Amino acid sequence: MNVRVVTDSTAHLAPDVVRALNISIVPHHILIDGREYLDGVDLTESDFSCLVYEQGQDASTQPPTVEEFYTVYRDLNQDSSEIVSIHVSEVLSDTVENARQAAGMLLGRCKTVVIDSQTLSMGLGILVETAARAAAAGQSLEEIVRTVRGLVPQIYIVFFSENLEYLERGGRIGQAQALLGTMLGIRPFLTLEEGEIRPMEKVRTREEALEKLVEFVSEFDTVEQLYVIRGSFSPREEIDLLLERFKLLFPELTVPVVSYGPVVAAHIGPHTLGVIVYERAEFIA
């Protein structure tokens, strides 16, 4: 049987791709005012936005448990002895560690390789879809793992956040930094580097932040795929402006606009806007 591909619910994947490529998704847990939800199962992006952003309820997240990963791996092992499991950055979540523990429980029965994507959302989705297409084409586990690991450094994410409260609450910035930034009207311009959210620059207006996004993309000579990643409350006119500027830079590209899911939203808030750049020039057929 073909290699099976597993990921978690922070990956941005089109439902038809998940079905066609037989990708298994293990959901994260989201706690909202004491009630637990499964991401993408009984909680949608619109549900999360209504409960947290509009009604002001508190939200926190927990990764899939070891037992949940074990159940998925065990069930897949019924018809496959090889699994590649690709997940959100282990710097940001315990998801990878839980997956590794679960994989260890099947040693000798199923060969499972767990990969830290060092990314999230659409970045993770690119890696997972690439792996699944390779598996569908009959490539070996070793070939798929080598390809995915080679792609990790080719995916870049930069973004800016309007509300520092969510980053502070999730431990991404300190309380003093969040308070000072809010008082001074500073919006951090951030990147995901080696799986960790790191500040690149500080900007004071959204206009300046938008210009920084364009400048970042303009530094690439070639881009295979480019995405605008947006929060629930990102203004449409800003997105249209970015799309217009990116069209001038790379006229041959179609630039999709994708929203990040509830797990990511719980940590970066509703006003975040950014880009994901995939610079690889060759796809797996």
Secondary structure by P-SEA (a helix, b strand, c coil): ccbbbbbcccccccaaaaaaabbbbbbbbbbcccccccccccccaaaaaaaccccbbbbbbbcccaaaaaaaaaaaaccccbbbbbbccccccaaaaaaaaaaaaaccccbbbbbcccccaaaaaaaaaaaaaaaaacccaaaaaaaaaaacccbbbbbccccaaaaaaaccccaaaaaaaaaacccccccccccccccccccccaaaaaaaaaaaaaccccccbbbbbbcccccaaaaaaaaaaaaaaccccbbbbbbbcaaaaacccccccbbbbbccccccc
